[in-house]
Amino acid sequence: MECKAEKIAQSCPCTWVSCPIRGKCCDCIARHRSKDELPACYFSPEAERTYDRSFKNFAKDKGLI
């Protein structure tokens, strides 16, 4: 399977543009999972800009709590 990181990075919602794994979804998800977090693409633009990737912030963002 071909990695499409360069193409994906163009539409990645993460505002940390200097991230070394930006556009590499497999690496991004693995990194955030190891920290008990979710990646930027799970959050609304407003919640993403807080850089709080916690499950609690995700639930708050989605109106679950």
PDB file as gemmi writes it, atoms N, CA and C in Angstrom:
CRYST1    1.000    1.000    1.000  90.00  90.00  90.00 P 1                      
ATOM      1  N   MET A   1       0.847  -1.177   0.000  1.00  0.00           N  
ATOM      2  CA  MET A   1       0.000   0.000   0.000  1.00  0.00           C  
ATOM      3  C   MET A   1       0.894   1.242   0.000  1.00  0.00           C  
ATOM      4  N   GLU A   2       0.526   2.179  -0.785  1.00  0.00           N  
ATOM      5  CA  GLU A   2       1.273   3.434  -0.913  1.00  0.00           C  
ATOM      6  C   GLU A   2       0.844   4.436   0.163  1.00  0.00           C  
ATOM      7  N   CYS A   3       1.821   5.070   0.800  1.00  0.00           N  
ATOM      8  CA  CYS A   3       1.521   6.106   1.786  1.00  0.00           C  
ATOM      9  C   CYS A   3       1.215   7.407   1.050  1.00  0.00           C  
ATOM     10  N   LYS A   4       0.134   8.041   1.433  1.00  0.00           N  
ATOM     11  CA  LYS A   4      -0.302   9.278   0.789  1.00  0.00           C  
ATOM     12  C   LYS A   4      -0.175  10.463   1.740  1.00  0.00           C  
ATOM     13  N   ALA A   5       0.873  10.445   2.575  1.00  0.00           N  
ATOM     14  CA  ALA A   5       1.046  11.452   3.616  1.00  0.00           C  
ATOM     15  C   ALA A   5       1.082  12.870   3.071  1.00  0.00           C  
ATOM     16  N   GLU A   6       1.777  13.098   1.977  1.00  0.00           N  
ATOM     17  CA  GLU A   6       1.866  14.468   1.440  1.00  0.00           C  
ATOM     18  C   GLU A   6       0.499  14.991   1.031  1.00  0.00           C  
ATOM     19  N   LYS A   7      -0.297  14.157   0.397  1.00  0.00           N  
ATOM     20  CA  LYS A   7      -1.637  14.566  -0.031  1.00  0.00           C  
ATOM     21  C   LYS A   7      -2.555  14.777   1.180  1.00  0.00           C  
ATOM     22  N   ILE A   8      -2.472  13.867   2.132  1.00  0.00           N  
ATOM     23  CA  ILE A   8      -3.308  13.962   3.330  1.00  0.00           C  
ATOM     24  C   ILE A   8      -2.944  15.195   4.150  1.00  0.00           C  
ATOM     25  N   ALA A   9      -1.665  15.515   4.243  1.00  0.00           N  
ATOM     26  CA  ALA A   9      -1.218  16.666   5.037  1.00  0.00           C  
ATOM     27  C   ALA A   9      -1.848  17.967   4.560  1.00  0.00           C  
ATOM     28  N   GLN A  10      -2.182  18.048   3.294  1.00  0.00           N  
ATOM     29  CA  GLN A  10      -2.795  19.264   2.749  1.00  0.00           C  
ATOM     30  C   GLN A  10      -4.174  19.520   3.341  1.00  0.00           C  
ATOM     31  N   SER A  11      -4.881  18.454   3.732  1.00  0.00           N  
ATOM     32  CA  SER A  11      -6.229  18.627   4.278  1.00  0.00           C  
ATOM     33  C   SER A  11      -6.314  18.245   5.759  1.00  0.00           C  
ATOM     34  N   CYS A  12      -5.186  17.947   6.375  1.00  0.00           N  
ATOM     35  CA  CYS A  12      -5.170  17.565   7.786  1.00  0.00           C  
ATOM     36  C   CYS A  12      -5.660  18.735   8.636  1.00  0.00           C  
ATOM     37  N   PRO A  13      -6.610  18.490   9.557  1.00  0.00           N  
ATOM     38  CA  PRO A  13      -7.152  19.580  10.372  1.00  0.00           C  
ATOM     39  C   PRO A  13      -6.267  19.982  11.549  1.00  0.00           C  
ATOM     40  N   CYS A  14      -5.174  19.293  11.755  1.00  0.00           N  
ATOM     41  CA  CYS A  14      -4.284  19.630  12.869  1.00  0.00           C  
ATOM     42  C   CYS A  14      -3.624  20.979  12.605  1.00  0.00           C  
ATOM     43  N   THR A  15      -3.685  21.868  13.589  1.00  0.00           N  
ATOM     44  CA  THR A  15      -3.111  23.199  13.414  1.00  0.00           C  
ATOM     45  C   THR A  15      -1.630  23.251  13.792  1.00  0.00           C  
ATOM     46  N   TRP A  16      -1.073  22.142  14.244  1.00  0.00           N  
ATOM     47  CA  TRP A  16       0.357  22.071  14.527  1.00  0.00           C  
ATOM     48  C   TRP A  16       1.063  21.681  13.229  1.00  0.00           C  
ATOM     49  N   VAL A  17       1.301  22.670  12.381  1.00  0.00           N  
ATOM     50  CA  VAL A  17       1.808  22.423  11.026  1.00  0.00           C  
ATOM     51  C   VAL A  17       3.242  21.918  10.995  1.00  0.00           C  
ATOM     52  N   SER A  18       4.010  22.085  12.054  1.00  0.00           N  
ATOM     53  CA  SER A  18       5.381  21.590  12.074  1.00  0.00           C  
ATOM     54  C   SER A  18       5.490  20.175  12.644  1.00  0.00           C  
ATOM     55  N   CYS A  19       4.377  19.527  12.890  1.00  0.00           N  
ATOM     56  CA  CYS A  19       4.378  18.167  13.427  1.00  0.00           C  
ATOM     57  C   CYS A  19       5.070  17.227  12.442  1.00  0.00           C  
ATOM     58  N   PRO A  20       6.045  16.447  12.901  1.00  0.00           N  
ATOM     59  CA  PRO A  20       6.769  15.560  12.000  1.00  0.00           C  
ATOM     60  C   PRO A  20       5.949  14.397  11.462  1.00  0.00           C  
ATOM     61  N   ILE A  21       4.811  14.101  12.067  1.00  0.00           N  
ATOM     62  CA  ILE A  21       3.976  13.006  11.566  1.00  0.00           C  
ATOM     63  C   ILE A  21       2.673  13.500  10.933  1.00  0.00           C  
ATOM     64  N   ARG A  22       2.589  14.773  10.682  1.00  0.00           N  
ATOM     65  CA  ARG A  22       1.393  15.365  10.074  1.00  0.00           C  
ATOM     66  C   ARG A  22       1.126  14.713   8.716  1.00  0.00           C  
ATOM     67  N   GLY A  23      -0.069  14.218   8.522  1.00  0.00           N  
ATOM     68  CA  GLY A  23      -0.445  13.552   7.280  1.00  0.00           C  
ATOM     69  C   GLY A  23      -0.179  12.060   7.288  1.00  0.00           C  
ATOM     70  N   LYS A  24       0.516  11.580   8.299  1.00  0.00           N  
ATOM     71  CA  LYS A  24       0.804  10.146   8.437  1.00  0.00           C  
ATOM     72  C   LYS A  24      -0.164   9.589   9.473  1.00  0.00           C  
ATOM     73  N   CYS A  25      -1.384   9.335   9.032  1.00  0.00           N  
ATOM     74  CA  CYS A  25      -2.479   8.996   9.941  1.00  0.00           C  
ATOM     75  C   CYS A  25      -2.169   7.809  10.845  1.00  0.00           C  
ATOM     76  N   CYS A  26      -1.575   6.757  10.304  1.00  0.00           N  
ATOM     77  CA  CYS A  26      -1.263   5.583  11.125  1.00  0.00           C  
ATOM     78  C   CYS A  26      -0.340   5.959  12.273  1.00  0.00           C  
ATOM     79  N   ASP A  27       0.694   6.742  11.982  1.00  0.00           N  
ATOM     80  CA  ASP A  27       1.630   7.167  13.019  1.00  0.00           C  
ATOM     81  C   ASP A  27       0.965   8.128  13.999  1.00  0.00           C  
ATOM     82  N   CYS A  28       0.136   9.009  13.497  1.00  0.00           N  
ATOM     83  CA  CYS A  28      -0.555   9.990  14.334  1.00  0.00           C  
ATOM     84  C   CYS A  28      -1.492   9.295  15.326  1.00  0.00           C  
ATOM     85  N   ILE A  29      -2.281   8.379  14.834  1.00  0.00           N  
ATOM     86  CA  ILE A  29      -3.213   7.668  15.709  1.00  0.00           C  
ATOM     87  C   ILE A  29      -2.446   6.870  16.757  1.00  0.00           C  
ATOM     88  N   ALA A  30      -1.381   6.180  16.344  1.00  0.00           N  
ATOM     89  CA  ALA A  30      -0.582   5.392  17.292  1.00  0.00           C  
ATOM     90  C   ALA A  30       0.030   6.293  18.362  1.00  0.00           C  
ATOM     91  N   ARG A  31       0.545   7.438  17.961  1.00  0.00           N  
ATOM     92  CA  ARG A  31       1.161   8.359  18.928  1.00  0.00           C  
ATOM     93  C   ARG A  31       0.142   8.849  19.943  1.00  0.00           C  
ATOM     94  N   HIS A  32      -1.018   9.274  19.467  1.00  0.00           N  
ATOM     95  CA  HIS A  32      -2.030   9.793  20.383  1.00  0.00           C  
ATOM     96  C   HIS A  32      -2.625   8.688  21.257  1.00  0.00           C  
ATOM     97  N   ARG A  33      -2.798   7.490  20.704  1.00  0.00           N  
ATOM     98  CA  ARG A  33      -3.305   6.374  21.520  1.00  0.00           C  
ATOM     99  C   ARG A  33      -2.356   6.058  22.659  1.00  0.00           C  
ATOM    100  N   SER A  34      -1.049   6.137  22.386  1.00  0.00           N  
ATOM    101  CA  SER A  34      -0.066   5.833  23.429  1.00  0.00           C  
ATOM    102  C   SER A  34      -0.112   6.844  24.566  1.00  0.00           C  
ATOM    103  N   LYS A  35      -0.720   7.999  24.315  1.00  0.00           N  
ATOM    104  CA  LYS A  35      -0.842   9.057  25.331  1.00  0.00           C  
ATOM    105  C   LYS A  35      -2.279   9.183  25.842  1.00  0.00           C  
ATOM    106  N   ASP A  36      -3.128   8.176  25.533  1.00  0.00           N  
ATOM    107  CA  ASP A  36      -4.556   8.203  25.896  1.00  0.00           C  
ATOM    108  C   ASP A  36      -5.236   9.451  25.361  1.00  0.00           C  
ATOM    109  N   GLU A  37      -4.975   9.745  24.092  1.00  0.00           N  
ATOM    110  CA  GLU A  37      -5.554  10.906  23.419  1.00  0.00           C  
ATOM    111  C   GLU A  37      -6.159  10.494  22.089  1.00  0.00           C  
ATOM    112  N   LEU A  38      -6.855  11.436  21.483  1.00  0.00           N  
ATOM    113  CA  LEU A  38      -7.362  11.287  20.120  1.00  0.00           C  
ATOM    114  C   LEU A  38      -6.663  12.314  19.230  1.00  0.00           C  
ATOM    115  N   PRO A  39      -6.517  12.021  17.943  1.00  0.00           N  
ATOM    116  CA  PRO A  39      -5.888  12.992  17.034  1.00  0.00           C  
ATOM    117  C   PRO A  39      -6.835  14.141  16.688  1.00  0.00           C  
ATOM    118  N   ALA A  40      -6.281  15.184  16.122  1.00  0.00           N  
ATOM    119  CA  ALA A  40      -7.021  16.409  15.797  1.00  0.00           C  
ATOM    120  C   ALA A  40      -8.253  16.160  14.949  1.00  0.00           C  
ATOM    121  N   CYS A  41      -8.190  15.200  14.040  1.00  0.00           N  
ATOM    122  CA  CYS A  41      -9.293  14.994  13.099  1.00  0.00           C  
ATOM    123  C   CYS A  41     -10.594  14.543  13.769  1.00  0.00           C  
ATOM    124  N   TYR A  42     -10.552  14.195  15.044  1.00  0.00           N  
ATOM    125  CA  TYR A  42     -11.763  13.804  15.761  1.00  0.00           C  
ATOM    126  C   TYR A  42     -12.512  15.007  16.339  1.00  0.00           C  
ATOM    127  N   PHE A  43     -11.872  16.160  16.380  1.00  0.00           N  
ATOM    128  CA  PHE A  43     -12.431  17.330  17.056  1.00  0.00           C  
ATOM    129  C   PHE A  43     -12.962  18.378  16.082  1.00  0.00           C  
ATOM    130  N   SER A  44     -13.862  19.200  16.586  1.00  0.00           N  
ATOM    131  CA  SER A  44     -14.310  20.361  15.819  1.00  0.00           C  
ATOM    132  C   SER A  44     -13.126  21.322  15.698  1.00  0.00           C  
ATOM    133  N   PRO A  45     -13.138  22.227  14.734  1.00  0.00           N  
ATOM    134  CA  PRO A  45     -12.029  23.184  14.607  1.00  0.00           C  
ATOM    135  C   PRO A  45     -11.787  23.992  15.887  1.00  0.00           C  
ATOM    136  N   GLU A  46     -12.847  24.352  16.580  1.00  0.00           N  
ATOM    137  CA  GLU A  46     -12.709  25.133  17.813  1.00  0.00           C  
ATOM    138  C   GLU A  46     -12.017  24.317  18.913  1.00  0.00           C  
ATOM    139  N   ALA A  47     -12.450  23.090  19.092  1.00  0.00           N  
ATOM    140  CA  ALA A  47     -11.855  22.233  20.123  1.00  0.00           C  
ATOM    141  C   ALA A  47     -10.432  21.834  19.747  1.00  0.00           C  
ATOM    142  N   GLU A  48     -10.165  21.645  18.476  1.00  0.00           N  
ATOM    143  CA  GLU A  48      -8.816  21.268  18.034  1.00  0.00           C  
ATOM    144  C   GLU A  48      -7.813  22.354  18.385  1.00  0.00           C  
ATOM    145  N   ARG A  49      -8.200  23.604  18.259  1.00  0.00           N  
ATOM    146  CA  ARG A  49      -7.286  24.715  18.526  1.00  0.00           C  
ATOM    147  C   ARG A  49      -6.863  24.818  19.997  1.00  0.00           C  
ATOM    148  N   THR A  50      -7.548  24.098  20.894  1.00  0.00           N  
ATOM    149  CA  THR A  50      -7.159  24.105  22.305  1.00  0.00           C  
ATOM    150  C   THR A  50      -5.980  23.168  22.566  1.00  0.00           C  
ATOM    151  N   TYR A  51      -5.678  22.300  21.620  1.00  0.00           N  
ATOM    152  CA  TYR A  51      -4.630  21.278  21.743  1.00  0.00           C  
ATOM    153  C   TYR A  51      -4.896  20.295  22.877  1.00  0.00           C  
ATOM    154  N   ASP A  52      -6.117  20.286  23.407  1.00  0.00           N  
ATOM    155  CA  ASP A  52      -6.503  19.310  24.431  1.00  0.00           C  
ATOM    156  C   ASP A  52      -7.095  18.113  23.698  1.00  0.00           C  
ATOM    157  N   ARG A  53      -6.321  17.051  23.570  1.00  0.00           N  
ATOM    158  CA  ARG A  53      -6.729  15.866  22.811  1.00  0.00           C  
ATOM    159  C   ARG A  53      -7.307  14.760  23.692  1.00  0.00           C  
ATOM    160  N   SER A  54      -7.687  15.118  24.915  1.00  0.00           N  
ATOM    161  CA  SER A  54      -8.190  14.124  25.862  1.00  0.00           C  
ATOM    162  C   SER A  54      -9.570  13.601  25.453  1.00  0.00           C  
ATOM    163  N   PHE A  55      -9.878  12.392  25.950  1.00  0.00           N  
ATOM    164  CA  PHE A  55     -11.194  11.811  25.700  1.00  0.00           C  
ATOM    165  C   PHE A  55     -12.280  12.684  26.339  1.00  0.00           C  
ATOM    166  N   LYS A  56     -11.960  13.267  27.497  1.00  0.00           N  
ATOM    167  CA  LYS A  56     -12.933  14.140  28.170  1.00  0.00           C  
ATOM    168  C   LYS A  56     -13.254  15.356  27.300  1.00  0.00           C  
ATOM    169  N   ASN A  57     -12.228  15.956  26.701  1.00  0.00           N  
ATOM    170  CA  ASN A  57     -12.468  17.110  25.838  1.00  0.00           C  
ATOM    171  C   ASN A  57     -13.238  16.701  24.580  1.00  0.00           C  
ATOM    172  N   PHE A  58     -12.975  15.499  24.078  1.00  0.00           N  
ATOM    173  CA  PHE A  58     -13.728  14.982  22.928  1.00  0.00           C  
ATOM    174  C   PHE A  58     -15.212  14.858  23.286  1.00  0.00           C  
ATOM    175  N   ALA A  59     -15.500  14.264  24.444  1.00  0.00           N  
ATOM    176  CA  ALA A  59     -16.896  14.102  24.879  1.00  0.00           C  
ATOM    177  C   ALA A  59     -17.567  15.463  25.057  1.00  0.00           C  
ATOM    178  N   LYS A  60     -16.844  16.402  25.619  1.00  0.00           N  
ATOM    179  CA  LYS A  60     -17.367  17.771  25.799  1.00  0.00           C  
ATOM    180  C   LYS A  60     -17.642  18.411  24.435  1.00  0.00           C  
ATOM    181  N   ASP A  61     -16.711  18.262  23.531  1.00  0.00           N  
ATOM    182  CA  ASP A  61     -16.837  18.835  22.185  1.00  0.00           C  
ATOM    183  C   ASP A  61     -18.054  18.279  21.449  1.00  0.00           C  
ATOM    184  N   LYS A  62     -18.351  17.000  21.676  1.00  0.00           N  
ATOM    185  CA  LYS A  62     -19.472  16.351  20.995  1.00  0.00           C  
ATOM    186  C   LYS A  62     -20.782  16.466  21.778  1.00  0.00           C  
ATOM    187  N   GLY A  63     -20.746  17.196  22.900  1.00  0.00           N  
ATOM    188  CA  GLY A  63     -21.962  17.415  23.691  1.00  0.00           C  
ATOM    189  C   GLY A  63     -22.401  16.194  24.484  1.00  0.00           C  
ATOM    190  N   LEU A  64     -21.479  15.308  24.799  1.00  0.00           N  
ATOM    191  CA  LEU A  64     -21.814  14.092  25.530  1.00  0.00           C  
ATOM    192  C   LEU A  64     -21.734  14.289  27.036  1.00  0.00           C  
ATOM    193  N   ILE A  65     -21.062  15.355  27.454  1.00  0.00           N  
ATOM    194  CA  ILE A  65     -21.013  15.674  28.891  1.00  0.00           C  
ATOM    195  C   ILE A  65     -21.217  17.157  29.073  1.00  0.00           C  
TER     196      ILE A  65                                                      
END                                                                             
